Amino acid sequence: MPAINERSTFIEETGIFFESLGMTRMAGRILGFLMVTDKEMVSFDELTQVLQASKSSISTNVKSLILVKFIKPITAPGDRKTYYTLSHDISWSEIFNKRMHELNHLISIFNKALNLRTNKKDTPAQWLNNAMEFYEWVGNEFPNLMKKWEEHQRNKTV
């Protein structure tokens, strides 16, 4: 199979995966394209052409990928175009810390829901208790995991 077909398939698979995570397929396709293109950066117009998508779709999804810090915009003096590249300076631990903060908020929501329930022993209440127990356990284990990651990073650079 020619490389372009393998790349096209990869781009689409990445889109479908992102869609399964609750993002849009186009966001995944943009990220997939940036992962496999041989260019360091690509223009907005190139994204619309290669991915055969509308400007509004590309614009919306580029913004969401910038928000989660997977990609970043690049501009050059004298060039009116904006280019996009994978965020090479991304902090994966920072992203995970943000997710843990979001999980703590989710635990709070589950707890409020449980407190608002009249029957705290029925199946939905058990679902809430199980969810809170799981996410609290993950939250307690997270600091140790981050310490291991930081140690791994330090050892890698030595």
Buried (B, 14 or more C-beta within 10 A) or exposed (E): EEEEEEBBEBBBEBBEBBBEEEBBBBBBBBBBBBEBBEEEBBBBEBBBEBBEBEEEBBEEBBEBBBEBBBBBEBEEEEEEEBBBBBBEEBEEEEEBEEEBEEBEEEBEEBBEBBEEEEEEEEEEBEEBBEBBEEBBEEBEEBEEEBEEEEEEEEEEEE
